[in-house]
Each structure stands twice: as C-alpha cells, then as structure tokens.
Amino acid sequence: MTNVLELRGITKRFPGVIANENVDITLREGKILALLGENGAGKTTLMNILYGLYKPDEGHISVRGKQVEIHGPNDAIAQGIGMVHQHFMLVPVMTVTENVMLGIEPTKNGLFLDKEKVAKRIREISDQYGLEVDPHAYIKDLPVGIQQRVEIIKVLYRQADILILDEPTAVLTPQEVEGLFKIIDTLIKSGKSIIFITHKLKEVLAVADDITVLRLGKVVGSIDPKEATTEILASMMVGRDVSLVVEKQPAKTGEPVLVVENLLVRDERQHVTVRGVSFEVRKGEVLGVAGVQGNGQTELVYALTGLLPLEDGTIRLLGEPIRHTTPREILERGVAHIPEDRQRHGLILSFPIHDNMMLCTYYKNPFAKGISLQEKSIFSNAEELVKQYDVRTPNIYVNAGTLSGGNQQKVIVAREFSRPIELLIASQPTRGLDVGSIEYIHKQIIKKRDEGAGVLVVSSELDEILALSDRIAVMYKGQIMDILDADKASKEQLGLLMAGVQLSDKQKMK
C-alpha cells in the first residue's frame, strides 16, 4: 500500500528543550494513523512542522513519495494537507460560507464576492460526506459539533486529501462523537488519509488503522490496533504500568457541605450564563457536573469561589451563606479550588514554584511569623510537594511560568490538596495531564471524598465524570437538565442531556 505521507528524522529544538528528536512517522493512503502521547510528548510540535507553522532543525517530509519543502500553511495546503485545530479557527459573527471562503475569496466580474458559488460548493461537500451544514447559518448560532463540521468543510473546500484532526472529540457530546466517526469513515472511503491526534485511548482503538506513540519527543513504538489494549497504550505513553480504572468504595455521605438554590449569575460581559441552578454537595460524595464547555460551568465555579458576584439566589457553605464574600474568605472556610484556567486563576507565573506552593496560606504559620516569611518552612514545603506530586522541574526556585502546562497543573493540585478542606471544587482537574498523572490525581480526589470532604468536579471529559462521580448533574445553556446517580447513568442518557434533550421516563429506565 502507498505511503501518502512520510516524516523522516524530524528534530526540533527550542531553548533548553528538544521537542522532537529524530521522529519517523508514516501515513498510509486511505488509512487513519492515530498519534498518541502525553502532554508535552511533541505531537503538536510535529503537526505544526507538517503544517508549516514551524521549520524543523533536521529531517525531511515526503508527500506521495516526493520530498517537499513546507515553509507555511499555504505550502501545506498546496500539498493537499489540511488541519482541523482543537480550538476552532472560526469567526462567530460570519456565516458558514464567509468562514469557508476567507483568504480565497472568489469574485464575479472581478468586483463582487461570489458567495453563492462558495455556498453551492459547500452544499456539494456537505452532501458528499454527510456533513449536513447550512451554508447561510451564522457560526455563533451553531452547536460545537456543527462548528467542527465547518472546519472539516474548510479543509475539504481547499481540496485537502491528507487531514490532521487535533483532539477532534475534546468538546463533543457522545452522540456528536458517533456522528464524527461516521464522517471520518465516509472520508476514508472516499480516499482521504487522516492523522488522528487524541489522548482518548478507547477512541484510538475504535477508529485507527495504525498507532504511533510519542514520549518525550521520541517515537517509542508503533502498534497494530488489533494487538493493542488501553493498558498497553497507556504503558507506552507513560513508560510504566497505569491503572485506568478509578477504584472506589460506595460513598458514605453525611450532611450537605454546599447548598445552592436558584442561582443566577452574569458573566463579565453581563450575559446571564447561570439560570436558576439548584443542587447540593454532601460530605463524602463527588458530585460531577457534565456538559459541553461553555454552558455556564465556568461562571458557576466562579460564583462558588468568589470570582463572580451573585445576581440572585443563595449559596450556603456549611450552613453559612456566601454573598459578597471574597475568595480568601471562602478559602478560609475550608474550600479548595482547582481552577479551569490555571494561568489566570491558579498561579502567579512570575513567582517561583516555592511561593506558588503556599499562595493560599502564605500569611499563616509555618510560612509566616508576623510580617516575616519563614523561608526554611516555605522551601521544605515545596520540596516535599514537588516530590509527592511528581512535578517535573529543575528545582523549586524556577518561575512557575517556565513549567509545562501539565506541571503547572500539578503545582496547583499539590497546593490545594495539602491543607485541610471541607469542600473541593475541581474544574477540569486533569486538563493537560498525562495518563499517569491523571491516575494519581483521581486517586487523590477519591481520597479526599473518603476523608469526608464534599467534592464538586466539573469536567468536559465524560469518562472522567463517570469514573469519579457518585451523582452527576448535567448543565445545558446555564441550567441543570437533571441530576442522575452515576452508577445508573449511561453515556447515551448524559449525551442527550448535554444536547438539551429532557429524558423521558422510559429513557431514564435504560
């Protein structure tokens, strides 16, 4: 079978880091190559080289047997290479047609944009590949799954036959994932070739024809999906055996730690994003909040942690109301917070690691006596936590901003888990972490639950929600659609709720 794409000996160096080292990748024509690797393994750098966003220091690229030079995205597109980025490159206030034609605007009579010609071609592509997209719809009015289809149409419109899909299921409901897989199958049957980048091992086994695993910038192996298991793939990614199952005993719940009633919250642009939300989190349980990103989860967490004011409703923590309360006051009541945006709300990037490790309690014993900081205690605390949470850093004195995203997350988790807490609010707690670190953090979350803390986990990863939760609340457009017992909930039920479909009694019985 013909190799439609080959990367040979690709090496890319950044100051102090070798992002890719002598990497060989082969994509067979009409096949799906899954590219696996933990955070920082070099996947994105490699694809940016292929798409012309970076220039390799060593190595070469061959397309259909011919060595090529790719100096930018236009060169990649000319070679039939298209990339669908994890974060969509769409203009919300424009129509589908206007987004597709950006940069290659056809005209009538050399004067007027020929939008109808583009719209006609979009309909043809949509019909051919089962994409079902309205050319005249505005991007801002489309669900995330349809926006992703627009991105696929963009690369097909430019006649790409090699498609790079970067974490394509990261923001999709289970039903949208099934729809995407059908589209991928149609693309392959029409002769396209696909590089599928993901960290979701079950998806790799479901769609891939070939699997290549990167670790620390190097290829550590390739494997036939028929011979692979999730355990084998996880071990290849991390370099050791990893348990992919969250082991936990049934929850022993107590009194409510957190009670939320009829909560109404506006975001920073004064749009209502949380509408009449009510729930409670009890001692010794994990309440998971599921939903596609952007349905009010962020603003809900901000309100609970004092980062946004309440428009209406009540929040009670250990029976005491929270209103016009500062983040420090909430923290001092025994709340730990793993924020969604680690750089904005979790760390001071210009501060060294040892200072970030005690940001919550820097003014208390043993870190301070009066106005004097106790460096010995600060340093020993940081050294212990770095070791315990496997933070990959040269030392505790480097600035937090020099760490990889995954290691920045570990600093936050280490700090928040290292003090006595009554309530843990964890928003996207394992975003950007490798499977080994995910395993460790999941164990720590369950340990906090078993110690009697109430835990609220907000995650766009449905597998994570199902693995950790005792009960699951599903948010859609700022409202809670339903709250289900985790041991009785199915992905199908949760997917329907995530899409805004209220479950019938019959669907609840499934």
C-alpha positions in Angstrom: 0.0 0.0 0.0 1.2 3.5 -0.9 2.6 5.8 1.8 0.9 9.1 1.2 3.0 10.9 3.8 6.4 10.3 5.5 8.2 12.3 8.1 11.8 11.2 8.5 14.3 12.2 11.2 12.4 15.2 12.3 14.1 17.1 15.0 13.0 20.4 16.5 14.8 22.2 19.3 13.7 25.1 21.4 15.9 26.8 24.1 16.6 24.2 26.7 14.2 21.6 25.1 14.2 19.1 22.4 10.5 19.0 21.4 11.0 16.3 18.6 14.1 14.1 18.3 14.7 12.0 15.1 10.9 11.3 14.7 9.7 9.0 11.9 6.0 8.9 11.0 4.3 7.1 8.1 0.7 7.7 7.0 -0.7 5.1 4.6 -3.1 6.2 1.8 -6.7 5.8 2.7 -5.9 5.0 6.3 -6.2 6.5 9.8 -2.9 7.0 11.8 -3.6 7.7 15.5 -0.8 9.8 17.0 -0.7 9.2 20.8 1.3 10.8 23.5 1.0 12.5 26.9 1.1 16.3 27.3 4.5 17.6 26.2 5.3 14.5 24.1 5.8 16.5 21.0 2.6 15.8 19.0 1.5 19.4 18.4 5.1 20.5 17.5 5.3 17.7 15.0 2.0 18.6 13.4 2.9 22.3 13.4 6.0 21.3 11.4 3.9 19.3 9.0 1.5 22.3 8.5 4.4 24.8 8.0 4.0 26.7 11.3 7.5 25.5 12.5 10.6 24.7 10.5 12.4 21.5 11.5 16.1 21.7 12.5 16.7 18.4 10.9 14.8 15.8 8.8 12.5 16.0 5.8 8.9 15.5 4.7 7.8 13.4 1.7 4.3 13.6 0.2 3.3 10.8 -2.2 6.9 9.7 -2.5 8.3 13.2 -3.3 10.4 15.2 -0.8 8.8 18.6 -0.3 9.6 21.9 1.5 6.8 23.3 3.6 7.5 26.9 4.7 4.0 27.8 5.7 0.3 26.8 5.7 -0.1 27.8 2.1 2.6 25.3 1.1 0.9 22.6 3.2 -2.5 23.3 1.6 -0.8 23.2 -1.9 0.4 19.7 -1.0 -3.2 18.7 -0.1 -2.6 18.9 3.7 -5.4 20.4 5.9 -5.5 20.8 9.6 -8.6 20.9 11.9 -7.3 22.5 15.1 -8.6 21.6 18.5 -9.6 25.3 19.1 -11.7 26.2 16.1 -10.4 29.0 13.8 -13.9 30.4 13.0 -15.3 34.0 13.1 -18.6 33.7 15.1 -20.3 36.7 13.5 -19.8 35.4 10.0 -21.8 32.8 8.1 -20.5 29.3 7.2 -19.9 30.5 3.7 -18.0 33.6 4.7 -15.7 31.5 7.0 -15.0 28.9 4.3 -14.1 31.5 1.7 -11.8 33.5 4.0 -8.4 34.0 2.3 -9.5 32.6 -1.1 -12.5 34.8 -1.9 -13.8 34.2 -5.4 -15.4 37.1 -7.3 -17.9 37.8 -10.0 -16.7 40.1 -12.8 -13.6 40.7 -10.7 -15.5 43.0 -8.4 -18.1 41.3 -6.3 -17.7 38.3 -3.9 -19.3 35.2 -5.3 -20.8 33.9 -2.1 -23.4 31.8 -4.0 -20.7 29.9 -5.8 -19.0 29.0 -2.5 -22.3 28.1 -0.9 -23.1 25.7 -3.8 -19.7 24.0 -3.3 -20.3 23.8 0.5 -23.7 22.0 -0.2 -21.9 19.6 -2.6 -19.2 18.8 0.0 -21.8 18.6 2.8 -23.9 16.1 0.8 -20.9 14.0 -0.3 -19.5 13.5 3.2 -22.7 13.6 5.2 -21.8 16.8 7.0 -25.2 18.4 7.0 -24.3 22.1 7.3 -26.3 25.1 6.2 -24.0 27.4 4.2 -26.0 30.5 5.3 -26.1 29.8 9.1 -24.1 32.0 11.4 -21.3 30.3 13.3 -22.4 31.8 16.6 -25.8 30.1 16.3 -24.3 26.6 15.6 -23.6 23.9 18.2 -20.0 22.9 18.7 -20.4 19.7 16.8 -21.6 21.6 13.7 -18.8 24.2 14.0 -16.3 21.3 13.8 -18.0 20.1 10.6 -17.5 23.7 9.2 -13.8 23.3 10.0 -13.7 20.0 8.1 -15.5 21.6 5.1 -12.9 24.4 5.1 -10.1 21.9 4.5 -12.1 19.9 2.0 -13.0 23.1 0.1 -9.3 23.6 -0.3 -9.0 20.1 -1.8 -7.1 18.5 1.1 -6.7 14.8 0.9 -4.5 14.5 4.0 -6.4 15.7 7.1 -4.9 16.3 10.5 -7.6 16.2 13.3 -6.2 17.6 16.5 -8.2 16.3 19.6 -11.3 16.3 17.4 -13.6 14.9 20.1 -12.5 17.1 23.0 -15.7 19.3 23.1 -18.3 16.9 21.7 -21.2 15.1 23.3 -21.2 11.2 22.9 -23.8 11.5 20.1 -21.6 14.1 18.3 -18.6 11.8 18.6 -20.6 9.0 17.0 -21.5 11.4 14.2 -17.9 12.5 13.7 -16.8 8.8 13.5 -19.3 8.3 10.7 -18.0 11.3 8.9 -14.4 10.0 9.3 -15.5 6.7 7.9 -17.0 8.4 4.8 -13.8 10.5 4.3 -11.7 7.4 4.4 -14.0 5.5 1.9 -13.6 8.5 -0.4 -9.8 8.1 -0.4 -8.8 10.6 2.2 -6.0 9.9 4.7 -6.2 11.0 8.3 -3.8 11.7 11.2 -5.9 11.5 14.3 -4.4 13.1 17.4 -6.0 12.3 20.8 -5.4 11.2 24.3 -8.6 9.1 24.5 -7.4 5.5 24.2 -10.8 3.9 23.6 -11.3 6.2 20.6 -7.9 5.2 19.2 -8.8 1.5 19.3 -12.2 2.3 17.7 -11.0 4.2 14.6 -7.3 3.7 14.0 -5.7 1.6 11.3 -2.2 2.3 12.7 -1.0 3.7 16.0 2.3 5.6 16.7 3.2 6.6 20.2 5.4 9.6 21.2 7.0 10.0 24.6 9.3 12.9 25.5 9.7 13.9 21.8 10.7 10.5 20.5 8.7 7.7 18.9 8.6 4.8 21.4 6.8 2.4 19.2 4.1 1.7 16.6 1.4 -1.0 17.1 -1.5 -2.6 15.2 -4.8 -1.7 16.9 -5.8 -5.3 16.7 -2.9 -6.2 19.0 -3.4 -3.2 21.4 -5.3 -2.6 24.6 -5.9 0.6 26.5 -3.5 -0.7 29.2 -0.7 -1.4 26.6 -1.2 2.1 25.0 -1.1 3.8 28.4 2.0 2.0 29.3 3.7 3.0 26.1 2.7 6.6 26.6 3.9 6.9 30.2 6.7 4.3 30.3 5.1 2.2 33.2 2.0 0.3 34.0 -1.0 2.5 34.6 -4.4 1.7 36.2 -7.1 3.2 34.0 -9.9 2.3 36.5 -10.8 4.6 39.4 -11.2 2.2 42.3 -13.6 3.5 44.9 -16.0 2.1 47.5 -19.6 3.3 47.7 -19.9 6.8 49.1 -20.6 7.3 52.8 -22.4 10.6 52.7 -23.2 13.0 55.5 -24.7 16.4 55.9 -24.6 18.9 52.9 -21.4 20.9 52.7 -22.6 23.1 49.9 -26.2 24.1 49.1 -27.0 26.1 46.0 -30.6 27.4 45.4 -32.0 29.3 42.4 -28.6 30.7 41.4 -28.4 33.4 38.8 -25.0 34.6 37.6 -23.9 37.0 34.8 -20.5 36.7 33.1 -18.1 39.6 32.8 -20.0 40.9 29.7 -23.2 40.9 31.8 -24.8 38.0 29.9 -26.8 35.6 32.1 -24.9 32.3 32.0 -26.3 30.5 35.1 -30.1 30.4 35.3 -31.9 29.1 38.4 -29.4 26.4 39.3 -30.0 24.4 42.5 -28.1 21.4 43.9 -26.2 20.3 47.0 -22.9 18.5 47.6 -22.8 16.3 50.7 -19.9 15.3 52.9 -18.2 12.2 51.5 -19.5 12.4 47.9 -18.4 13.5 44.5 -21.0 15.5 42.5 -19.9 15.7 38.9 -21.0 18.5 36.6 -21.1 17.3 33.0 -21.7 19.4 29.9 -20.1 20.7 26.7 -17.8 23.5 27.5 -19.5 26.9 27.5 -22.8 26.1 29.1 -22.3 28.0 32.3 -20.0 25.7 34.2 -17.2 28.3 34.3 -19.4 31.0 35.7 -20.9 28.6 38.2 -17.5 27.8 39.6 -16.5 31.5 39.6 -19.6 32.3 41.7 -18.9 29.5 44.1 -15.4 30.7 44.7 -16.0 34.4 44.9 -14.7 35.3 41.5 -18.1 36.5 40.2 -20.9 38.2 42.2 -24.3 36.5 42.5 -27.2 38.2 40.6 -29.7 36.2 42.6 -30.1 33.0 44.6 -28.3 31.7 47.6 -25.1 29.7 48.3 -24.6 28.2 51.7 -21.3 26.6 52.8 -21.5 24.5 56.0 -24.8 26.2 56.7 -23.4 29.8 56.4 -24.5 32.0 53.5 -21.9 33.2 50.9 -22.7 36.5 49.3 -20.3 39.4 48.6 -17.6 37.1 50.0 -14.0 37.3 48.8 -12.1 34.3 47.5 -9.8 34.4 50.6 -12.8 34.3 53.0 -14.2 31.3 51.0 -10.8 29.6 51.1 -10.6 30.1 54.9 -13.9 28.4 55.3 -12.2 25.2 54.1 -12.7 25.4 50.3 -10.0 24.2 47.9 -10.2 25.3 44.3 -8.5 23.8 41.2 -9.4 26.5 38.6 -10.2 25.8 34.9 -7.7 28.5 33.8 -4.5 27.6 35.7 -2.5 30.6 34.5 -5.1 33.2 35.2 -6.6 32.0 38.5 -4.2 29.3 39.7 -0.7 30.6 39.6 1.5 33.7 39.6 3.6 32.8 36.7 6.4 35.2 37.5 6.7 33.8 41.1 9.0 30.8 41.9 7.4 27.4 42.5 8.0 27.5 46.2 5.9 30.7 46.5 3.1 29.3 44.4 3.0 26.3 46.6 1.9 28.4 49.6 -0.1 31.1 48.0 -3.3 30.2 49.9 -1.7 30.3 53.4 1.5 32.5 53.0 0.3 34.7 55.9 -0.1 31.9 58.3 2.1 29.6 60.4 4.5 27.9 59.4 5.1 30.2 56.5 5.0 33.5 58.3 5.6 34.9 61.7 4.1 38.4 61.8 5.3 40.2 58.7 8.3 37.8 58.3 8.2 35.0 55.8 9.9 31.8 57.0 12.0 30.6 54.1 13.1 27.3 55.6 9.4 26.2 56.0 8.5 27.5 52.6 11.3 25.7 50.8 10.8 22.4 52.7 7.1 22.5 52.0 7.8 23.0 48.3 10.4 20.3 48.1 8.1 17.8 49.7 5.1 18.6 47.5 7.2 18.6 44.3 8.4 15.1 45.2 5.0 13.8 46.3 3.2 15.1 43.2 6.0 14.4 40.7 6.3 18.0 39.5 8.9 17.9 36.7 11.2 20.9 37.4 14.9 21.6 37.7 14.3 23.0 41.2 11.8 24.8 43.3 13.3 28.2 42.6 12.4 28.5 38.9 9.3 30.6 38.0 6.0 28.7 37.5 5.7 30.2 34.0 8.7 28.1 32.9 6.9 24.8 33.5 4.8 22.9 31.0 1.0 23.2 31.3 0.7 19.8 32.9 3.3 20.5 35.6 1.7 23.9 36.3 -1.5 21.9 37.0 0.4 19.6 39.3 1.6 22.6 41.4 -2.0 23.8 41.9 -3.2 20.3 42.8 -0.3 19.8 45.2 -1.0 23.2 46.9 -4.8 22.7 47.2 -4.7 19.1 48.4 -2.0 19.8 51.0 -4.3 21.6 53.5 -7.4 20.6 55.5 -10.5 21.1 53.4 -14.3 20.7 53.7 -15.1 21.2 50.1 -13.0 20.6 47.0 -14.1 22.4 43.8 -12.2 20.9 40.9 -12.7 22.4 37.5 -11.1 20.4 34.6 -8.7 18.9 37.2 -6.7 16.8 34.8 -6.7 19.0 31.7 -3.3 18.8 30.1 -2.0 15.9 32.2 -0.7 12.5 31.1 -2.5 9.3 32.0 -0.1 8.6 34.8 -0.7 11.9 36.5 -4.5 11.6 35.8 -4.4 8.2 37.7 -2.7 9.9 40.6 -5.0 12.9 40.8 -8.1 10.7 40.5 -6.9 8.7 43.5 -6.3 11.9 45.5 -9.8 13.2 44.7 -11.4 9.9 45.9 -9.1 10.0 49.0 -10.5 13.5 49.8 -14.0 12.2 49.4 -13.3 9.2 51.7 -11.8 11.5 54.3 -15.2 13.2 54.4 -14.8 16.2 52.2 -17.6 17.2 49.7 -16.2 17.2 46.1 -17.6 19.1 43.1 -15.9 18.0 39.9 -16.6 20.0 36.7 -15.2 18.3 33.6 -15.8 18.2 29.9 -14.4 14.7 29.9 -17.4 12.4 30.2 -15.2 9.3 31.1 -13.7 11.3 34.0 -17.2 12.4 35.3 -18.4 8.8 35.1 -15.3 7.4 36.8 -15.2 9.9 39.7 -18.8 10.8 40.5 -21.4 9.5 42.9 -24.0 11.7 41.3 -23.9 13.6 38.0 -25.6 17.0 37.2 -25.8 17.9 33.5 -25.6 21.6 32.5 -27.0 23.0 29.3 -27.4 26.7 28.5 -26.9 27.7 32.1 -29.4 25.3 33.6 -29.2 21.9 35.2 -31.1 19.5 33.0 -31.1 16.6 35.5 -29.1 15.0 38.3 -28.6 11.2 37.9 -27.0 8.6 40.1 -23.6 7.8 38.5 -23.9 4.0 38.8 -27.2 4.1 36.9 -26.3 6.8 34.3 -25.3 5.8 30.7 -23.3 7.8 28.2 -26.4 7.9 26.0 -28.5 9.5 28.7 -25.8 12.0 29.6 -25.2 12.8 25.9 -28.9 13.6 25.4 -29.0 15.8 28.4 -25.8 17.6 27.3 -27.5 18.4 24.0 -30.5 19.9 25.8 -32.9 16.9 25.4 -35.0 16.2 28.5 -35.1 12.4 29.3 -38.4 10.6 29.2 -39.3 8.2 32.0 -38.6 5.3 29.5 -35.1 6.8 28.8 -34.4 7.1 32.5 -35.1 3.4 33.0 -32.4 2.3 30.4 
